[in-house]
Amino acid sequence: APDILAYATYAKSFKTLGINQNGLPLNADNTVNYDASTVKPESIDHFEVGLKTQFFDRRATFNLSAFRTGIKNFQATVNGGQFGTVRGYLANADKVRTQGIEADLKIVASDRFTAYANGAYTDAKYKKFTNAPCPPELSGGTLQPANVVPNFSQPGVPGALSPRQCDISGQRLPGVSKWAFSYGAEANAPVTLLAKEGQVYLGVDGNYRSLWNSNASPSIYTEVKGYTLTNFRAGFRAEGFDVFGWVRNAFDVNYVELLQVAPGKGRLRGRPFLVQADASALLRVLAILIGPLVAAGLAVLAALLLLLAALFFVAVRLRFLFIRLVGGVSHFPSPSAAQNIIMRHGLNPPGRADVPPLVALSPGRGRSATRPANIFA
């Protein structure tokens, strides 16, 4: 069909090897594991199939895709808790797989209204990572003896022994939510503002993501809860001109953007975005709705002030010129010089030689007798 496109793709890519210069883990005899100083190259195989469609006289667009990506020797940034400190370095996860479905819909109902919605389901896991550093709650203590079955029964207990490594095969990849959605809509109406034809518009957009973990080895301390954010905007746009106001996180949702196990003495660092929830959100929404009108009123007031200032300046200049030519010319070296001044200022219009000059020269020693002329003759 002319408005339906089906496709299938395969891509092969790679990432070169890496080098760790510090933060290396220890062997069973407490010596540095120099084998971890070099990170193996990463190999990626990506498969994708999908549909791209348009319908309702191409006013609606719907796309759907499914993908699967397999990665060998995935280069993960991990954190080890040996020596009582947190140390970050690169490590290879034997196998990683991510797969999912993505869909997006956009509707242009008319020139006055548009809307869109996107959604994704992503299943991203370590398929095989048997020698990963343990999460913070299992790190930082004296290491358990080598060549024994690791004991994970005392996470976070002071004085407990820490496992040398953890098998996190089957755990989810860091930074990836299983569910994610985004949406938005905008409506507009034609208006004329400041002699400009344009549109006044109101828009909303938002996004949602489900729970995710920000540490390479999933930890109870780096689990980030899901959240939904909603934003509003309103403004006026014309050709070459756009003024608008906006509100971010309009409903004052408390959320955390990142939790990080950073190098140091086991501290947990993060970037929380915590906003007190109260009636201010509604006030901000109302503010952006009337903001463009207030801005337009201020612009009109500023234009009027500028116009008044320009008229005042012109009036002062004309008065100064009139006084200078009518009342302030008292000494001319000669009649010809006076005539040149009169002609330079255009007081005798072309073709009107019968108009008397503003200054009449009297005989004598160059003095002039001034009299007002009938300039409307």
NORKA-V194640 format. One record per helix or strand. SS is the DSSP state (H for helix, E for strand). FROM is the first residue (numbers start at 0). TO is the last residue. If there is no record, write none. Layout:
# NORKA-V194640
SS&FROM&TO  SS&FROM&TO
This chain:
# NORKA-V194640
E&3&14  E&17&18  E&25&25  E&31&31  H&33&36  E&37&38  E&41&54  E&59&79  H&81&83  E&85&109  E&112&127  E&131&131  H&135&137  E&142&142  E&161&161  E&165&165  E&171&171  E&178&192  E&195&208  E&211&212  E&222&223  E&226&237  E&240&246  E&254&260  E&263&263  E&267&272  H&279&326  E&330&330  H&334&343  E&358&360  E&366&369
